[in-house]
């Protein structure tokens, strides 16, 4: 059950379907015709699923969004599939990944605040039933290549213990892209075994994904979760990618652009591998960022960043860490030849919707799941039909934000409090606060936030931060503090 289920019933073809052309339109209608209660969204064979997540990618920072950053492979996937223009995630990495794999808002299990820090011992609750568990039970082979960031201090939180048949990559949220280290400690694994390996992580992820596809039995459906660390800080890339952006004077922006192009190149190789293996025509590819690009240095990561932050979320407001659109509405696409009509899907979707949508495509049983916040949005994905009516951006003890239709409430509860109301249809950049003009709508949406808050689990981040602060050794001033002007009197 969802709090407010997204619309999932087939509707009459819209203008986008017609403009998409006859073949795409007929394919979309064929998919929709199978959406009878209890049926899978498409007929057999079940699709292979390639689910790609970028890390801190700006909303505007791909070619098909108008950027000068070169992403020809993503552009081709977008041109041949659906650009998801209103796809929402959580404001941070860990909560988004948790929402994807559970189909539930992270506030249900205490992951609504921040990302799991390197020194923290908590993780995604082990009583949550995850997408790879559901797909594995339905006969899928499940593999994750790339970043996990859902718990690292205890092996019970690791991918192989959570339904994945195979894992390759880092467990924590931020690593050196060449050394594969966090705070000087190697964080690089194959399955449950620590691995010492040289190479640029983006290229290693691409090569490993290609190997997984090349060795896969086409008779078995595959779920490959490809979670890049690009373009998360630190901004690093091989010289051959940096050289492609020699005209960019700012070194951070040059490296950021190079990281995105490197990721795009690897995505192209993975798609080519699907073609070579004869899997491409029956593979659903989903791509999106885990949150908006970073515009506030408070959320840039655990390492320092010199100069201005390079990501762009234009025309959206703010970025990572914020419940404004720039932090939560992300660049996204879906591509499945003959099943998803090319064009722009305008329906509102949230990352929690992906578990029930993919499970239905796969014929997976979600009987072990706790009450879901997501719903099947296949009609919105495949043929541009309306999506969900409500989105909870987030709720924690200090703030909450919710969207109902085109109206969005942002409520900062911590002192000094602030309430804002926006009409996203007319004001996607959230420049005009309408709260004074619509007090009844404000009151209604505030009550909705309170309703969610009453079901909220205590944030695990706060407990870990308090424990860390109380158990830390005596702090002494260092020369670096004085140089930064942070010394106390």
N, C-alpha and C positions, 0 to 999 in steps of 0.2 A: 504494500500500500504506500502511496505517496501522500504527502501533506496536501499538495494540490497537483494531481496527476497531469502530465502534459497531454495535449490532445494527440490521440493516436489513431483515430478512425479515419479511413480514407475519405477524401473530399474530391470535389470536381476538379479537373485539371485547371491549373492557373495559367496566366500569360507566359510565365517563364517556361512551363512545360511545352507550350506550343512553339515558342521561339527556339527551344532546344533542338527541334528537328524531329522528323518522324521516327527515326530509329530509337533515339533516346526516349522519346515520349512513350512509344509502345513498350519499351523495356521497363520504364517506370510503372506504367499501368499494369504490366504483367506481374511485377513485384507486389504492387498494392493489392491486386486481386486475390492474393494468397493470404491476406491478413485476417482471415476468419478467426474467431476465438479459439485459442489453443493451438493454432497452426504456426509453423515457422514462417518468417517473413518472405522466404524464397523457397523454391523447390530444391530437391536434391540435385547434385551433390552439395553438401554443406561447404561454405566458403573457407578457404584458408584466410587467415587474418594477419596482416602486417600492421601493427599499431606503433606509430612513430611519435615520440615526444621530444621536442627541443627544450632546451633549458634556458629560461630568461630571454627568449627571443622577442624583440620588439614587434608590435602589431604592424608597423609600417615597413619592416626590414626584410622583405622578400620582394622579388621582382613583380609578382602578380598583384602586389599591393602598391606598386609604383615606385619601389626603391631603386636606387642605382647599384645596390648590392646584387651581384649576379647569382641567381638561383634557377638556372634553366630547367633542372629536373623537377623541382617543385612547381615551377610554372607550367610544365607540361602536364603534371598530374592535376593541377587546378583547372587547366583548360579542358582536359578530358573528363573531369568529374565535377563535383560541386564545391564551390567556395562557400564555406560556412560563415556567413557574415555576422551571426549573433551567437557565437559559441563561447560559453563561459567556463572558467575554472575558478579555483580558489586563489587568493592573493599570493600564496607561497607554494614552494615546491612540494614539501612533504604532504600538506593537506590535499593538494590536487592529485597526487599519486594514490593517496589513500582513498579519495573519493572515486577515482577511476576503478580501483580494484574491489571496492565494497558496494558501490552503488548507493552509498549513504553519505550524508553530510558529515564532515570531520568533527563537528561539534557533538556528534552522537557518542564519540569514543575518546574525546579529549585531545584531538590533534588540530584544533581550530586556530591555535596561536603559533605563529612562526613555523620554522622548520626545525627538525631534530638537530641540535648542535653536535659537534664532534665529540664533546665530552659527556653527553647525556646517555643514560642507560635505558631509556624507555623506547617503545616502538609501537607499531600498529597492533592493537589488541588481538591476541591469538584466538579469541572466540568469534572473530569476524570471519565470515565465509567469503572467500575471495574469488574473483573472476577466473584465475588459472585453475583453482580447485573445481569449479563448476565445469569448465571446458575439458579438463582432464577426465572428469567422470563421464563426460559425453563422448570420449574417445579421441580427443585432440592430444597431439604432442605439444607441450607448452615450454617455451624458452624465453628467457630474458637476456638480452645483450645490452649492457649499458648500466646506467645509474639506478640504484635501488632506493636508498634514502627513506626507508620505512622501519629502521631499527638495525643497529649494528653491534651493540654491546653484548647481546645474548644471542646465541645461535638459533634460538627458537623463533626469532624474528626474521631470519634470513630467507631468501627466495626459495631455496630447495626445501625448506620446511613449510612453505606456504603454498605449495601446489605447482611449482615450476619444476619440470624435468631437468632443466639445464640453466645454469647461470654463468655469465662471464662479465666481469666489470667490477666497479667499486661499490661499496656499501654505503659510504657517507655522501654528504651533499656537495662537497667542493674538494677537488684534488688538483695538483699540478698536472697539466695535461700531457707532459712529457715524462715526468718522474713517477706519476701515479701515486703520489704521497699526499697525506694530509697532516700538517704539523710535523713533517719530517718522518712520518710513519707510513710505510707502504700500505695502500688500501686497494688491492687488485686481486680478484679471485676467479678461479674456475671452479664452479660448484662450491664446495665448502673448503677448498684448498687455497691457501695464500700463494700467489703467483708473482714471481719476479720476471718482468718482461719489459723490453725496450720498445719505444715507438710512441707516436702521437695518438692519443686515445681515440679521437674521431676516426682516424684511419683504421685502427685496430678493431673498433666496433663494426665498421663497414665490412672489413675482411671476414670477421667472425660470422656476421649475419649471412654473408655470401656462402661461407662454409656450411652453415646450418641448413641453408636452402639446398645447396648442391648435394648434400648427403641425405636429404629427407625423402622418405617413401611417399610418392604422390597419392597413394591410396589412403593415407592417414591424414586427416585434416591437421593443419599446423596453426598454432597461435604463436607468433613471434612478436614479442614486445621489445622494440628497439628504442632505447632511452638514451639519447645523446647527452653528453655533458656540455655541449656547445649550444649557445655562445656564453655560458656562465663564466664569471671571473675565476681565475686570472685570465686576462685576455692574452692568449698565446696561439701561435700558428706556425707551421713550417714556413721557411723562407719563400718557397715557390708560391705559396698563397699570398704572403705579404707582398711579394713583387707584383701581383696582379692589381694591387691598390697603391702603387707607388705614388700616385697623384694625391693621395689623402695625407695632408700634413700632420694631423693629430695621430700620434702612434697608437693611442687606445682605440680610436675609431678605425684605424687601418687594420689593427689586429682583430677587432670585433667583426669587421666585414670579411676578413680572410677566414675566420672561424665559420661563418655562415656558409660561405662558398665551399669550404672544405666539407662541411656536413652535407650540403646539397650534392656534391660530387659522389659521396659515399651512398647517398640515397639512390642516385642514378645507377650505381653498380649493383645495389640490392635489387632494384626493379629489373635490371638486365638479367640477373641470376634467376629471378622468377620466370622470365621469358624463356631462358635457356632450359629450364627444368620443365617447361610446359605447364606452369602453375598460374601464369599471370591472368588468364581470362577468368579464373575462378578464385581470385584473391581480392578481398576487400582491403584497401589501404586507407588508413586514417592517419592524419598528421595534424598536430597542433603543438603550441607551446604550453609549458606547465603553468605559466603566469605571464603577465606583461613584462616588457623590458624594464630594466632597473633604471629609475630616474632619481632615486634618493640614496645617498651613500650609506645611510643607516642600514639599507637592505642589500648592499652590494656583495656581501659575503664576509668570510672570516679573515680575508687578507685586504691590505690597503690598495686603493685604486687612485692613481695620480691623475690629475686633470679632470675634465668633464666626463660624465658618463655618456657613452656613445649611443645606447639604444634609443629608438624613436617609436612612440606609440601614437603618433599623430593620426587622426585629429583628437584622440582620446585624452582624458585628463589623468595626469600622474602616471604611476606605474607599479611595479612589484611592491608588495607589502601594503597596498592601498585598496580599499573597497570601491574606489572610483573606477570608471570603465577601463582606464589604462592599466590597472592592475589585474583585472579579471576577465575582460573581453579580449580574446586572443586570436591570432591568425590561425586558421584551421581549414582543412579540406578533407573530402572523402572521395575515393575513386574506386569504382568497380565496373569494368567494361560491360556495357549492355544492361546493367542493373541500376546504375545511378545516372540520372539525366544530367548532362553537362549544363552548367549555368551557375547561378548564385542562389543558394538556399537561404532564405531570409528568416526562416523559423527560429525561434529562440530555443537553444539547447544548452544543457549543462553537462559537465563531465560525468556527473552521477548517472546520467541517462545512458552512458555507454555500456555499462554492465548489462542491464536488462535488454538493451537493443542487440548487443552481440550474442547474448545467451539465447535470445529467440532465433536469431539467424542460425545459430549452431544447434538448436534443439536441446539446449542444456537445461537441466532442472535446477531451479533456484529455491527449492523447498527448504534448504538448510540456511538460506539467507535470513538475517533479521529484517525487520520492516524497512523496505526500500524507500529512498527519497527520489530515486530516478524512475523513469518510465520509458517504454519503447518509443523511440522517436524515428523509427525507420521511414515513415511517410514523409517526415520533414527532411530527412537525409536524402532519400532517394528521389523525391519528386517535388521538393519545395513546398510541401504542405505546412500548415501552421504547426508550431512547436508547442512548448510548454507555456502556460499562462503566468507562472510565478517562478522566480528565482530567488533563493536565499544566497546572497553574496557571502555573508558570514555573520556569526554572532559570537561575541565573547563578553567577558565582564565589563569591557570598556566601550564597546561600540556594536552596532548592528546595521545591516543594510539589506533591503529587500526590494525586488521589482515585482510589480503586478501590472500586467499589460504594458503600457508605455510609461507608467509612473514608477519612479524609483525614489525610495527614501534612504537617506544616509543620516544615521543618528549616532553622534559622538556623545556618549553618556558621561565620560570622565570630565571633571571640571577643567576649564569652563565648558559646559555642554553646548552642543550645536546640533540643530536639526535642519536638513536641507531636503527639498523635494524637486525632482527634475522630470521633465517630459522628454524621454529619450528619443521619441520619434521626431521631435522638432529641435532637440538640443542634445545631440549625442556627445558633445564636448563638455556637458555639464557646466555651462557658464551662467545660467539663469536659475536662481533659486526661487521656486514657486510656493514655498511653504506658507507665506503670509496670505497668498491668494486662495489656498485650498486647505484650510484648517481641518475640515472633516476628513479629507484624504490622508493628511498627516496623522491624525488620531487613529484612523483605521490601520494604517501601515505600522505605526508604533505598536499597536496592540498585537499585530502579527509578529513583530520582532520579539515582544514579550512572550508570546505563546511559544515561539521557538526556544527562547532563553530558558523557559521553565523545564525544558527537556534536555538541557545542555549538561554534558559531563564536565567536571572541573578540568581546566586546561593543564595537560601534563607538562607543558613548557614552563609554566609558573612554578610548579612544584620542583622541577629540576633546577630552575634558576635559583630558587631559594635555598635548596640543598647545597648547591655549588657555592653560593655566597657565604653561607654559614660555616662551611667546612674548608674554605680556602685558607691558605697560609697567610701570615701577616704580610700586608702590602706595604712596600717601601717605595718612596719616590725614586724614579730613575731619571737620568739625564734626558731621555726621550720625552718624558712628560713635561719637563720644563721647556724644552724646545718647542713643544706643541702648545704651550700656554695653558696646560691643564693642571698645573700645580695648585695646591690649596694653601691658603694662609694659615 
